[in-house]
Amino acid sequence: MLDKARAVTAKVGRLSRDFAGAHRLAQQAQVREALTRTELTLALTESLAARAELEARLRDQAVAAFRARGVGRLRRHNRISQILDRLLARLGSPGQALVIARSGVWRGTGRPLHDLRHMAAYARRRANPAVAPLAALDQSWYLATYPDVAAARRAPLAHYLLVGGREGRDPNPLFHSAWYRHENAAELAATSLTPLEHYVRVGAARGLSPHPAFDPAHYLAQAPVLAPGDEPLAHYLREGWHTGLSPHPLFDPAWYAEQAPDTQGQAPLAHYLATGWTTGLSPHPLFDPRWYLDQHAGVADAGLEPLTHFLANGGFEGASPSPWFDLPAYVEARGEALAPGVHPLIDYLRGGAWAVAEARPGFPTAAYVATRPGLVRKGVTPLEHWARRGGR
């Protein structure tokens, strides 16, 4: 009996030692697995950061290639020049054609007489909303926005060059004249040019933006095929939107199309700026127009379009764009790494997302990426992905 007891005791001891060894091995395996997951998560985050850096270089290269085409020449549209335009306008369509030709905003063929005949033919049709001039003026929109133009007995483009531009009217919904004038005040004051003429002559070639919601560098990085003399805004309004090109990091065409499948022949961003925002349509998962207006009564009371306000003012003043993105918390998390003058949400979308532990309090970037490695393939930021899923 004693021998049997000793054998059982020995066997139990061996089993205990084996179990302890297996337990240690299991713990070590769990530790190794945790370390591996951490390393993989770091690798994923680093790859996303590298992707953001590559996209930044591509934007810089696209802008540099566009600028290499050359910048136009400014003219001084002084008092004498303005008087000459007014005298020419009295000569009917031929005179209006000369006014348009002098401005340089017409996207011609480079054959002066041929282009002048086309300008005169355009001017003869006056305020016809179905006519589309070869310029960055949306004729139907201009007439609908400024109904007094129809009674002026001038072609809308001539009206803008003679009167409208100086009165602060916009030539199309994607050209924010007041903002452009503020951004380029010195040159416009020195030359007396309309904002559109300045943009077409030199602004576009310099990469200047015609509207807070239109980013030329972002647009050019998508490799649109621009003809000689063409520029990003005109290309987007004419054909770029048909191929799904995005005009700004905070405007997602596919996201917007899910809410507004029929934009009635308008470019999606133009549709949003004209009517979409009034019905609460969202231009991007991280921007909620209704929420923004609810949070900022002054913007709502002034009747301002929320995305434009956020991009031009609100974001720099600490206003959050939606319940999904806590802008002040992100600015604090980024600290000195957030370059002066850079919009915080644009910084987040362009790589800042991978440089902070928590872009939103209680929302760890690494942990979110670890459970959703597909973000690497899609290139979607964690908060954007979370917002698309409604916070789930």
C-alpha positions in Angstrom: 0.0 0.0 0.0 2.8 2.3 0.9 4.5 1.6 -2.5 1.2 2.4 -4.3 0.8 5.6 -2.3 4.4 6.7 -3.2 3.8 5.9 -6.9 0.5 7.9 -6.9 2.3 10.8 -5.1 5.1 10.7 -7.7 2.7 10.7 -10.6 0.7 13.6 -9.1 4.0 15.5 -8.7 4.9 14.8 -12.3 1.5 15.9 -13.5 1.7 19.1 -11.4 5.1 19.9 -12.9 3.8 19.2 -16.4 0.8 21.4 -15.8 2.9 24.2 -14.4 5.2 23.9 -17.4 2.2 23.9 -19.8 0.8 26.9 -18.0 4.1 28.8 -18.3 4.3 27.9 -22.0 0.7 29.1 -22.5 1.5 32.4 -20.7 4.6 32.8 -22.8 2.6 32.1 -26.0 0.0 34.7 -24.9 2.8 37.2 -24.2 4.4 36.5 -27.6 1.0 36.8 -29.3 0.3 40.1 -27.6 3.8 41.4 -28.5 3.2 40.2 -32.1 -0.1 42.0 -32.3 1.5 45.1 -30.9 4.3 44.9 -33.4 1.8 44.3 -36.3 -0.3 47.3 -35.1 2.7 49.5 -35.0 3.8 48.3 -38.4 0.3 49.0 -39.8 0.3 52.5 -38.3 3.7 53.2 -39.7 2.6 52.0 -43.1 -0.4 54.3 -43.0 1.8 57.2 -41.9 4.2 56.4 -44.8 1.2 56.3 -47.2 0.2 59.8 -46.0 3.7 61.1 -46.6 3.7 59.6 -50.1 0.4 61.2 -50.8 1.8 64.6 -49.6 4.8 64.2 -52.0 2.4 63.4 -54.8 0.4 66.5 -54.1 3.5 68.6 -54.1 4.7 67.0 -57.4 1.3 67.6 -59.0 1.3 71.2 -58.1 4.9 71.7 -59.2 4.1 70.1 -62.6 1.1 72.4 -63.0 3.0 75.5 -62.1 5.7 74.5 -64.5 3.3 75.3 -67.3 3.9 79.0 -66.5 2.1 81.9 -64.8 0.3 84.5 -66.8 0.8 88.2 -66.7 -1.2 90.6 -64.6 -2.6 93.8 -66.3 -3.4 97.0 -64.5 -7.1 97.6 -65.1 -6.9 101.2 -64.1 -9.6 103.9 -64.5 -8.8 104.6 -68.1 -8.9 100.8 -68.9 -12.3 100.6 -67.1 -13.7 103.5 -69.1 -12.6 101.9 -72.3 -14.4 98.7 -71.3 -17.6 100.6 -70.7 -17.3 102.4 -74.1 -16.7 99.0 -75.8 -19.8 97.5 -74.1 -22.0 100.1 -75.8 -21.0 98.7 -79.2 -23.2 95.6 -78.7 -22.0 92.1 -79.0 -18.7 93.0 -80.9 -17.8 95.4 -78.1 -18.7 92.9 -75.4 -16.5 90.3 -77.1 -13.6 92.8 -76.9 -14.3 93.3 -73.2 -14.2 89.5 -72.7 -11.0 89.2 -74.8 -9.2 91.9 -72.9 -10.0 90.2 -69.6 -8.3 86.9 -70.5 -10.9 84.7 -68.8 -12.1 83.1 -72.0 -10.6 79.6 -72.6 -9.8 80.0 -76.3 -8.0 78.2 -79.0 -5.1 80.6 -79.3 -6.4 81.9 -82.6 -7.5 85.5 -81.8 -9.9 86.1 -84.6 -11.5 82.7 -84.3 -11.9 83.1 -80.5 -13.2 86.7 -80.9 -16.0 85.5 -83.3 -17.0 82.9 -80.7 -17.1 85.5 -78.0 -19.3 87.8 -80.1 -21.6 84.8 -80.9 -21.9 84.2 -77.1 -22.6 87.9 -76.4 -25.3 88.0 -79.0 -27.3 85.4 -77.1 -27.3 87.6 -74.0 -28.9 86.2 -70.8 -29.7 82.8 -72.1 -29.3 80.3 -69.2 -28.7 77.4 -71.6 -25.5 79.0 -72.9 -22.2 78.0 -71.4 -19.3 80.4 -72.0 -15.8 79.0 -72.3 -15.0 80.5 -68.9 -15.4 79.8 -65.2 -18.8 81.5 -65.1 -21.8 79.3 -64.5 -24.3 81.1 -66.6 -27.5 79.4 -65.5 -26.5 79.7 -61.8 -25.4 83.4 -62.2 -28.8 84.3 -63.7 -30.7 82.4 -61.1 -28.7 83.9 -58.3 -28.7 87.5 -59.6 -32.1 87.9 -61.5 -31.4 91.6 -62.2 -28.7 90.5 -64.7 -31.3 89.3 -67.2 -32.6 92.8 -67.5 -29.2 94.3 -68.0 -29.2 93.4 -71.8 -25.7 92.1 -71.6 -24.2 88.6 -71.7 -23.7 87.5 -68.1 -19.9 87.1 -68.5 -19.7 90.7 -69.8 -21.9 91.8 -66.9 -19.6 90.2 -64.4 -16.5 91.8 -65.9 -18.0 95.3 -66.2 -20.1 95.4 -63.0 -20.7 92.1 -61.1 -17.1 91.4 -60.1 -16.7 94.9 -58.6 -20.0 94.5 -56.7 -18.7 91.3 -55.1 -20.8 88.9 -57.1 -19.6 85.3 -57.5 -19.2 83.9 -61.1 -20.1 80.4 -60.0 -21.0 78.6 -56.7 -17.4 77.4 -56.3 -15.8 80.9 -56.5 -16.1 82.8 -53.2 -15.2 86.3 -54.4 -15.2 87.9 -50.9 -12.8 85.2 -49.6 -10.6 85.3 -52.6 -10.4 89.1 -52.5 -9.4 88.9 -48.8 -6.7 86.3 -49.5 -5.2 88.3 -52.4 -6.1 91.9 -51.3 -2.8 93.5 -52.1 -2.6 92.5 -55.8 -6.3 93.0 -56.4 -6.1 96.5 -55.0 -3.0 97.3 -57.0 -4.4 96.1 -60.3 -8.2 96.7 -59.9 -8.9 93.3 -61.5 -12.0 91.3 -60.8 -11.3 88.2 -58.6 -12.0 85.8 -61.5 -9.6 87.6 -63.9 -6.9 87.5 -61.2 -7.5 83.8 -60.6 -7.5 82.9 -64.3 -4.4 85.0 -65.2 -2.1 84.1 -62.2 -4.0 82.6 -59.3 -4.7 79.2 -60.7 -1.2 78.7 -62.0 0.1 79.6 -58.5 -2.1 77.0 -56.9 -4.4 79.5 -55.2 -7.8 78.3 -54.2 -11.0 80.1 -55.5 -13.1 78.8 -52.6 -12.4 77.4 -49.1 -14.0 74.1 -50.2 -11.9 73.7 -53.4 -8.3 72.6 -52.9 -6.3 72.7 -56.2 -3.5 70.6 -54.8 -5.9 67.9 -53.7 -7.6 68.0 -57.1 -4.4 67.9 -59.1 -3.1 64.9 -57.1 -5.9 62.8 -58.6 -4.3 63.3 -62.0 -7.0 65.1 -64.0 -6.1 65.5 -67.7 -5.9 69.2 -68.2 -5.6 70.7 -71.7 -3.2 73.6 -72.3 -4.7 76.7 -70.8 -7.1 74.8 -68.6 -7.2 75.1 -64.8 -8.5 72.9 -62.0 -11.7 74.7 -61.1 -13.0 75.0 -64.7 -12.0 71.3 -65.3 -13.9 70.1 -62.3 -17.1 72.1 -63.2 -16.9 70.9 -66.8 -16.0 67.3 -66.5 -14.0 66.3 -63.4 -17.0 65.7 -61.3 -18.5 63.3 -63.9 -15.5 61.0 -63.2 -15.9 61.1 -59.5 -12.9 63.4 -58.7 -13.0 65.0 -55.3 -12.6 68.8 -55.1 -11.4 68.9 -51.4 -10.3 66.5 -48.6 -13.6 67.3 -46.8 -15.8 66.5 -49.8 -16.3 62.8 -50.5 -18.2 62.4 -53.8 -19.2 58.8 -53.1 -20.5 59.6 -49.6 -22.5 62.6 -51.0 -23.9 60.5 -53.9 -25.4 58.1 -51.4 -27.4 61.0 -50.0 -28.1 62.8 -53.3 -27.9 60.3 -56.2 -29.3 63.0 -58.5 -27.7 66.4 -58.4 -29.7 67.7 -61.3 -26.8 68.1 -63.6 -24.7 70.0 -61.2 -21.2 69.2 -59.9 -21.8 67.5 -56.4 -19.9 70.3 -54.6 -21.9 73.0 -56.4 -25.1 71.1 -55.5 -24.1 71.0 -51.9 -23.2 74.7 -51.7 -26.3 75.7 -53.5 -29.0 73.6 -51.8 -27.6 70.4 -50.3 -26.5 71.9 -47.0 -29.9 73.5 -46.4 -31.5 70.0 -46.3 -28.7 68.6 -44.0 -26.8 66.7 -46.6 -23.3 65.9 -45.4 -20.2 66.5 -47.6 -18.0 64.1 -45.6 -18.5 61.5 -42.8 -16.7 63.9 -40.3 -18.7 67.0 -41.1 -22.4 67.3 -40.1 -24.0 70.5 -41.3 -27.0 70.4 -39.0 -25.0 69.5 -35.9 -22.5 72.4 -36.7 -25.3 74.9 -37.1 -27.0 73.7 -33.9 -23.7 74.2 -32.0 -23.0 77.6 -33.5 -26.2 79.7 -33.5 -24.4 82.8 -34.8 -23.5 80.9 -38.0 -27.1 79.7 -38.4 -28.6 83.1 -37.7 -26.3 84.7 -40.3 -27.5 82.1 -42.9 -23.9 81.1 -43.6 -23.1 77.8 -45.3 -21.5 75.7 -42.6 -18.7 73.9 -44.4 -17.3 77.2 -45.9 -17.5 78.8 -42.4 -15.7 75.8 -40.8 -12.9 75.8 -43.4 -12.4 79.5 -43.4 -13.0 80.4 -39.8 -14.5 77.9 -37.4 -11.8 75.2 -37.6 -9.1 77.8 -36.7 -11.3 79.1 -33.8 -11.6 75.7 -32.2 -15.1 74.7 -33.5 -15.7 70.9 -34.0 -17.2 69.8 -37.3 -19.4 67.0 -35.9 -20.0 64.8 -32.8 -17.4 62.4 -34.3 -14.4 64.7 -34.2 -13.3 66.7 -31.1 -11.2 69.4 -32.7 -9.8 71.0 -29.5 -8.8 67.6 -28.2 -7.0 66.8 -31.5 -5.2 70.2 -31.5 -4.0 69.5 -27.9 -2.9 66.0 -28.9 -0.9 67.2 -31.9 0.7 70.0 -30.0 3.6 71.7 -31.8 3.5 69.1 -34.5 0.5 70.9 -35.9 2.0 73.5 -38.3 0.8 77.1 -38.0 -2.0 77.9 -40.4 -2.8 74.3 -41.2 -6.5 73.4 -40.7 -6.7 70.8 -37.9 -9.2 68.4 -39.5 -7.3 68.6 -42.8 -4.1 67.8 -40.9 -5.9 64.8 -39.3 -7.1 63.5 -42.7 -3.7 63.9 -44.3 -1.6 61.9 -41.9 -2.1 63.4 -38.4 -4.4 60.5 -37.6 -1.4 58.2 -37.4 0.7 60.5 -35.3 -1.4 60.7 -32.2 -2.3 58.0 -29.6 -5.9 59.3 -29.3 -7.3 61.7 -31.8 -10.4 61.8 -29.6 -10.4 61.2 -25.8 -11.1 57.5 -25.1 -10.6 56.5 -28.8 -7.1 54.8 -29.1 -5.9 54.9 -32.6 -3.7 51.7 -32.4 -6.4 49.6 -30.7 -8.9 50.6 -33.4 -6.5 49.8 -36.2 -5.6 46.5 -34.6 -9.2 45.2 -34.8 -9.7 46.6 -38.3 -6.6 46.0 -40.3 -8.6 46.6 -43.5 -8.1 50.3 -42.9 -4.6 49.9 -44.3 -6.0 48.8 -47.6 -8.7 51.5 -47.7 -6.6 54.3 -46.4 -9.5 55.5 -44.2 -8.7 57.3 -40.9 -10.1 55.6 -37.8 -12.6 58.4 -36.8 -13.8 58.6 -40.4 -14.4 54.8 -40.4 -16.1 55.1 -37.0 -18.4 57.9 -38.3 -19.3 56.0 -41.4 -20.5 53.1 -39.1 -22.5 55.5 -37.0 -20.3 55.1 -33.9 -20.4 51.3 -33.9 
